[in-house]
Amino acid sequence: MKLRFLGLVALAALGSCTIGTQQSQAQSTTFVCGVSGGKPATIAQTPRGNVPVIVWVSEHFSRAGFDPQTRCEDVSARFQSFYNQGALNFITAGVVNGQQVVCATGAAGGACNNSNVLFTLKPRESAARVIQRLHQVRSGASGPLFESTRRSSSINVSDFLNNAPVDGSASAGSPQPSAAPAVSQPSSQPSGGSAW
């Protein structure tokens, strides 16, 4: 009887260690609005280092109150919220309320809806191209970063975070204002991530 009780105690302890390990691994990545190449960027802080996911450069939504910094903060918070809920397994694109969007789904080929939108695309911007640009973070990224389904292409977030290049210059925090106005360089794109 005593031996049986000790076995149950050991099994319970092992189970709680396993659960604790899974929880710490699940919380090992944090999404923040930081800086990459001097621009606001959604950055995944991973055990490997900072991985720029999106560099926010478009002023398209500024008149509506969503300049690049604001979009960075809002979208980074959405990434983190979906990640914490376990709903950021895949990133895909779709149409919600007549607008092209990028959204978080729990499974490859999952559909976009009002409750899983990460960000809205500019009018006439191709959702398929956006997903393709996320796939091409850098030519040096190893391994497949997406699974193709009948509905659309989806990016496997875990594969993306494990294979996308780490940017040692990317940091958490707001871009510092410079004394001189920034000059746009169309041929130059910040290292890592995709620019929007």
Residue frames relative to the residue before (quaternion, step in Angstrom):
aa qw qx qy qz dx dy dz
M 1.0000 0.0000 0.0000 0.0000 0.00 0.00 0.00
K 0.6548 0.5042 -0.3030 0.4745 3.57 0.99 -0.95
L 0.6436 0.5296 -0.3129 0.4555 3.56 0.98 -0.88
R 0.6440 0.5167 -0.3163 0.4671 3.57 0.98 -0.83
F 0.6450 0.5184 -0.3138 0.4656 3.59 0.99 -0.84
L 0.6570 0.5013 -0.3097 0.4702 3.61 0.94 -0.88
G 0.6212 0.5384 -0.3377 0.4585 3.59 1.05 -0.71
L 0.6609 0.4961 -0.3055 0.4730 3.59 0.97 -0.83
V 0.6301 0.5230 -0.3314 0.4686 3.60 1.02 -0.78
A 0.6607 0.5018 -0.3047 0.4678 3.59 0.92 -0.91
L 0.6476 0.5123 -0.3117 0.4702 3.59 0.98 -0.83
A 0.6487 0.5057 -0.3164 0.4725 3.60 0.97 -0.81
A 0.6509 0.5084 -0.3154 0.4673 3.60 0.96 -0.83
L 0.6459 0.5118 -0.3134 0.4719 3.58 0.96 -0.84
G 0.6478 0.5215 -0.3121 0.4592 3.56 0.97 -0.83
S 0.6791 0.4717 -0.3072 0.4712 3.61 0.91 -0.80
C 0.6061 0.5290 -0.3602 0.4723 3.61 1.09 -0.55
T 0.6517 0.5121 -0.3123 0.4642 3.57 0.95 -0.84
I 0.6537 0.4999 -0.3123 0.4746 3.58 0.92 -0.86
G 0.6490 0.5190 -0.3168 0.4572 3.60 0.94 -0.86
T 0.6439 0.5121 -0.3162 0.4723 3.59 0.99 -0.81
Q 0.6592 0.4996 -0.3186 0.4629 3.60 0.89 -0.86
Q 0.6580 0.5046 -0.3197 0.4585 3.59 0.95 -0.81
S 0.6753 0.4807 -0.3172 0.4608 3.60 0.91 -0.81
Q 0.6308 0.5076 -0.3411 0.4777 3.61 1.04 -0.65
A 0.6488 0.5205 -0.3222 0.4520 3.58 0.97 -0.82
Q 0.7380 0.3854 -0.2252 0.5060 3.60 1.07 -0.63
S 0.4408 0.7347 -0.4327 0.2807 3.62 1.22 0.19
T 0.7083 0.3527 -0.2539 0.5563 3.62 1.23 -0.14
T 0.0746 -0.7754 0.6268 0.0182 3.52 -1.01 0.91
F 0.2455 -0.7544 0.5927 0.1391 3.57 -0.94 0.93
V 0.0271 0.7993 -0.5956 0.0748 3.55 -0.81 1.07
C 0.4262 -0.6111 0.5773 0.3341 3.52 -1.33 0.24
G 0.0759 0.8031 -0.5819 0.1034 3.54 -0.58 1.17
V 0.5470 -0.5887 0.4812 0.3501 3.52 -1.16 -0.70
S 0.0620 0.7492 -0.6583 0.0386 3.54 -1.07 0.85
G 0.8343 0.0236 -0.0567 0.5479 3.57 -0.66 1.08
G 0.6743 -0.5129 0.2890 0.4458 3.58 1.12 0.65
K 0.6508 0.4927 -0.3030 0.4919 3.60 1.29 0.04
P 0.5794 -0.5491 0.4453 0.4056 3.61 -1.17 0.46
A 0.0221 0.8142 -0.5763 0.0673 3.57 -0.92 0.92
T 0.3787 -0.6469 0.6069 0.2642 3.52 -1.15 0.73
I 0.0438 -0.8196 0.5690 -0.0510 3.55 -0.53 1.24
A 0.2610 -0.7201 0.6215 0.1647 3.53 -1.05 0.85
Q 0.2010 -0.7562 0.6129 0.1096 3.56 -0.65 1.13
T 0.0100 -0.8248 0.5611 -0.0689 3.56 -0.26 1.32
P 0.6628 -0.4750 0.3681 0.4469 3.60 -1.22 0.15
R 0.6420 0.5225 -0.3229 0.4589 3.62 1.18 -0.52
G 0.6663 -0.4187 0.3221 0.5262 3.60 1.18 -0.58
N 0.6905 -0.4747 0.3518 0.4173 3.57 -1.32 -0.16
V 0.1062 -0.7862 0.6085 0.0178 3.55 -0.80 1.11
P 0.2817 -0.7507 0.5682 0.1848 3.62 -0.48 1.13
V 0.2288 -0.7788 0.5732 0.1122 3.57 -0.80 1.03
I 0.7877 -0.0337 0.0660 0.6116 3.58 0.89 -1.00
V 0.1765 -0.7339 0.6454 0.1171 3.55 -1.00 0.88
W 0.2770 -0.8033 0.5153 0.1114 3.56 -0.60 1.22
V 0.0833 0.8258 -0.5480 0.1042 3.59 -0.40 1.24
S 0.6046 0.5941 -0.3605 0.3893 3.62 1.10 -0.51
E 0.2835 -0.7506 0.5791 0.1444 3.54 -1.03 0.91
H 0.3187 0.8088 -0.4606 0.1793 3.60 1.29 0.02
F 0.7707 0.3547 -0.1860 0.4956 3.60 0.91 -0.86
S 0.3747 0.7703 -0.4567 0.2403 3.62 1.27 0.06
R 0.6462 0.5259 -0.3360 0.4393 3.61 0.92 -0.81
A 0.6783 0.4549 -0.2860 0.5011 3.59 1.16 -0.50
G 0.6274 -0.5699 0.3268 0.4181 3.60 1.28 0.18
F 0.6504 0.4964 -0.3168 0.4797 3.58 1.25 0.23
D 0.0236 -0.8003 0.5979 -0.0380 3.56 0.30 1.29
P 0.7348 -0.4300 0.2584 0.4564 3.65 -1.19 0.22
Q 0.6535 0.5117 -0.3298 0.4498 3.62 0.93 -0.79
T 0.6658 0.4994 -0.3000 0.4662 3.58 0.93 -0.89
R 0.6454 0.5033 -0.3234 0.4749 3.59 0.95 -0.84
C 0.6224 0.5475 -0.3366 0.4467 3.57 0.98 -0.85
E 0.6867 0.4822 -0.2882 0.4614 3.59 0.83 -0.99
D 0.6817 0.4953 -0.2917 0.4526 3.59 0.88 -0.95
V 0.7159 0.4526 -0.2629 0.4621 3.57 0.79 -1.02
S 0.6165 0.5333 -0.3539 0.4585 3.61 1.00 -0.71
A 0.6399 0.5115 -0.3193 0.4764 3.60 1.03 -0.79
R 0.6371 0.5117 -0.3320 0.4712 3.61 1.03 -0.72
F 0.6081 0.5364 -0.3519 0.4675 3.59 0.97 -0.82
Q 0.6922 0.4834 -0.2886 0.4516 3.60 0.81 -1.01
S 0.6474 0.5247 -0.3216 0.4495 3.59 0.94 -0.86
F 0.6808 0.4647 -0.2939 0.4838 3.60 0.85 -0.92
Y 0.6188 0.5411 -0.3374 0.4588 3.60 1.05 -0.75
N 0.6665 0.5061 -0.2972 0.4596 3.59 0.91 -0.93
Q 0.6882 0.4715 -0.2685 0.4816 3.59 1.10 -0.72
G 0.4637 -0.6740 0.4498 0.3583 3.60 1.24 -0.22
A 0.5476 0.6374 -0.3756 0.3908 3.59 1.25 0.36
L 0.6127 0.5305 -0.3570 0.4644 3.59 1.26 0.21
N 0.1971 0.7930 -0.5460 0.1850 3.56 0.69 1.11
F 0.7896 0.0831 -0.0184 0.6077 3.57 1.11 -0.74
I 0.2192 -0.7184 0.6398 0.1627 3.54 -1.26 0.51
T 0.0518 0.7892 -0.6074 0.0742 3.55 -0.88 0.98
A 0.3722 -0.7103 0.5468 0.2409 3.57 -1.28 0.08
G 0.0998 0.7892 -0.6012 0.0756 3.53 -1.22 0.52
V 0.4943 -0.6176 0.5130 0.3334 3.54 -1.29 -0.38
V 0.0233 0.7641 -0.6429 0.0475 3.55 -0.91 1.03
N 0.8393 -0.0131 -0.0465 0.5415 3.57 -0.79 1.07
G 0.7060 -0.4896 0.2549 0.4437 3.56 1.00 0.85
Q 0.6602 0.4778 -0.3112 0.4888 3.60 1.26 0.14
Q 0.4846 -0.6351 0.5180 0.3057 3.56 -1.13 0.76
V 0.0124 0.8077 -0.5870 0.0528 3.58 -0.85 1.00
V 0.2905 -0.6671 0.6440 0.2362 3.51 -1.42 0.23
C 0.0158 -0.8363 0.5464 -0.0427 3.57 -0.80 0.99
A 0.4697 -0.6410 0.5389 0.2795 3.52 -1.40 0.31
T 0.0070 -0.7950 0.6065 0.0009 3.57 -0.95 0.84
G 0.5314 -0.6429 0.4606 0.3035 3.53 -1.24 0.47
A 0.7945 0.1775 -0.0783 0.5755 3.58 1.21 -0.45
A 0.6082 -0.5340 0.4329 0.3968 3.57 -1.21 0.53
G 0.8059 0.2501 -0.1963 0.4994 3.56 -0.92 0.89
G 0.3923 0.7195 -0.4834 0.3077 3.58 1.26 0.14
A 0.4510 -0.7085 0.4847 0.2445 3.55 -1.12 0.68
C 0.4692 -0.6340 0.5363 0.3005 3.55 -1.24 0.56
N 0.0620 0.7708 -0.6331 0.0361 3.55 -1.17 0.69
N 0.7554 -0.4036 0.2604 0.4457 3.60 -1.27 0.09
S 0.7377 0.4526 -0.2389 0.4403 3.60 1.04 -0.66
N 0.7622 0.3683 -0.2295 0.4804 3.65 1.14 -0.07
V 0.3591 0.7481 -0.4865 0.2733 3.62 1.21 0.39
L 0.2740 -0.7368 0.5980 0.1565 3.55 -0.97 0.95
F 0.7700 -0.2200 0.1446 0.5812 3.57 0.90 -0.93
T 0.4546 -0.6670 0.5318 0.2561 3.53 -1.33 0.53
L 0.3755 -0.7216 0.5395 0.2171 3.54 -1.08 0.77
K 0.6017 -0.5318 0.4408 0.4010 3.54 -1.28 0.32
P 0.6073 -0.5402 0.4152 0.4086 3.61 -1.14 0.52
R 0.8342 0.1730 -0.1838 0.4902 3.54 -1.09 0.86
E 0.4806 0.6188 -0.4744 0.4013 3.61 1.19 0.28
S 0.4159 -0.7329 0.4877 0.2283 3.56 -0.82 1.00
A 0.4234 -0.7071 0.5127 0.2406 3.55 -0.71 1.12
A 0.6305 0.5388 -0.3326 0.4490 3.59 1.00 -0.81
R 0.6562 0.5025 -0.3141 0.4671 3.60 1.01 -0.78
V 0.6160 0.5434 -0.3505 0.4498 3.57 1.02 -0.73
I 0.6600 0.4865 -0.3068 0.4833 3.57 0.90 -0.90
Q 0.6289 0.5269 -0.3313 0.4660 3.60 0.99 -0.81
R 0.6556 0.5042 -0.3171 0.4642 3.61 0.95 -0.83
L 0.6320 0.5097 -0.3412 0.4737 3.58 1.02 -0.66
H 0.6138 0.5433 -0.3430 0.4587 3.59 1.12 -0.66
Q 0.7504 0.3931 -0.1915 0.4958 3.56 1.03 -0.83
V 0.0324 0.8318 -0.5526 0.0419 3.58 0.90 0.87
R 0.7497 -0.1852 0.1350 0.6209 3.53 1.00 -0.85
S 0.5717 -0.6065 0.4233 0.3552 3.52 -1.06 0.67
G 0.6547 0.5314 -0.3132 0.4368 3.60 1.17 -0.48
A 0.4622 0.6738 -0.4673 0.3377 3.62 1.19 -0.10
S 0.2776 -0.7884 0.5292 0.1462 3.54 -0.85 0.95
G 0.8055 0.3106 -0.2214 0.4535 3.52 -1.22 0.53
P 0.5991 -0.5606 0.4212 0.3865 3.57 -1.23 0.37
L 0.2399 -0.7914 0.5510 0.1121 3.54 -0.99 0.89
F 0.7825 0.2422 -0.1577 0.5515 3.57 1.24 0.06
E 0.2754 -0.6947 0.6298 0.2119 3.45 -1.41 0.25
S 0.2955 -0.7565 0.5537 0.1839 3.56 -0.86 0.88
T 0.0662 -0.7872 0.6129 0.0158 3.53 -0.94 0.92
R 0.6786 -0.4729 0.3489 0.4406 3.60 -1.25 0.09
R 0.6792 0.5052 -0.3009 0.4391 3.60 0.98 -0.75
S 0.7594 -0.2405 0.2133 0.5657 3.59 0.76 -0.99
S 0.5573 -0.5399 0.4755 0.4145 3.52 -1.30 -0.10
S 0.1127 -0.7780 0.6159 0.0517 3.52 -1.07 0.78
I 0.3210 -0.7173 0.5826 0.2075 3.53 -1.08 0.71
N 0.3391 -0.7007 0.5921 0.2085 3.55 -0.89 0.97
V 0.3771 -0.7739 0.4623 0.2125 3.59 -0.33 1.25
S 0.6346 0.5308 -0.3365 0.4497 3.59 0.95 -0.80
D 0.6610 0.4885 -0.3044 0.4814 3.60 0.91 -0.90
F 0.6247 0.5483 -0.3296 0.4477 3.56 1.00 -0.89
L 0.7106 0.4621 -0.2665 0.4588 3.59 0.78 -1.03
N 0.6781 0.4884 -0.2907 0.4659 3.58 1.09 -0.65
N 0.7820 0.3544 -0.1684 0.4842 3.60 1.13 -0.58
A 0.5583 0.6052 -0.4044 0.3982 3.61 1.13 -0.46
P 0.5577 -0.6289 0.4166 0.3463 3.58 -1.03 0.68
V 0.4045 -0.6691 0.5725 0.2469 3.52 -1.17 0.73
D 0.2048 -0.7718 0.5931 0.1030 3.56 -0.99 0.88
G 0.3260 -0.7842 0.5016 0.1645 3.56 -0.32 1.28
S 0.6790 0.4813 -0.3010 0.4654 3.60 1.15 -0.49
A 0.5410 0.6063 -0.4110 0.4133 3.62 1.24 -0.26
S 0.0081 0.8163 -0.5763 0.0376 3.55 -0.94 0.88
A 0.4909 -0.6105 0.5217 0.3379 3.53 -1.29 0.36
G 0.5809 0.5467 -0.4332 0.4196 3.57 -0.83 0.99
S 0.5862 -0.6008 0.4233 0.3409 3.54 -1.25 0.44
P 0.5596 -0.5794 0.4563 0.3782 3.56 -1.17 0.56
Q 0.4277 -0.6929 0.5201 0.2576 3.57 -1.06 0.76
P 0.4419 -0.6762 0.5032 0.3070 3.62 -0.85 0.86
S 0.2839 -0.7612 0.5592 0.1651 3.55 -1.00 0.82
A 0.6126 -0.5637 0.4097 0.3730 3.56 -1.23 0.47
A 0.7442 0.3245 -0.1879 0.5528 3.57 1.03 -0.79
P 0.5441 -0.6094 0.4431 0.3691 3.61 -1.05 0.61
A 0.5322 -0.6320 0.4616 0.3229 3.55 -1.09 0.75
V 0.2457 -0.7515 0.5964 0.1389 3.54 -1.04 0.82
S 0.3817 -0.7364 0.5139 0.2188 3.56 -0.75 1.05
Q 0.1243 -0.7762 0.6167 0.0421 3.53 -0.92 0.97
P 0.2830 -0.8151 0.4718 0.1816 3.63 0.07 1.22
S 0.7030 0.4638 -0.2922 0.4531 3.60 0.98 -0.72
S 0.6852 0.4645 -0.2790 0.4867 3.59 1.22 -0.26
Q 0.0533 -0.7804 0.6228 0.0156 3.56 -0.87 0.96
P 0.5523 -0.6087 0.4405 0.3611 3.60 -0.93 0.80
S 0.5821 -0.6079 0.4174 0.3427 3.53 -1.12 0.73
G 0.8253 0.1773 -0.1561 0.5129 3.57 -0.97 0.89
G 0.7835 0.3517 -0.2427 0.4511 3.56 -1.27 0.25
S 0.3962 -0.6620 0.5685 0.2855 3.53 -1.34 -0.10
A 0.3777 -0.7466 0.5071 0.2066 3.55 -0.97 0.84
W 0.0026 0.7695 -0.6386 0.0108 3.55 -1.05 0.90
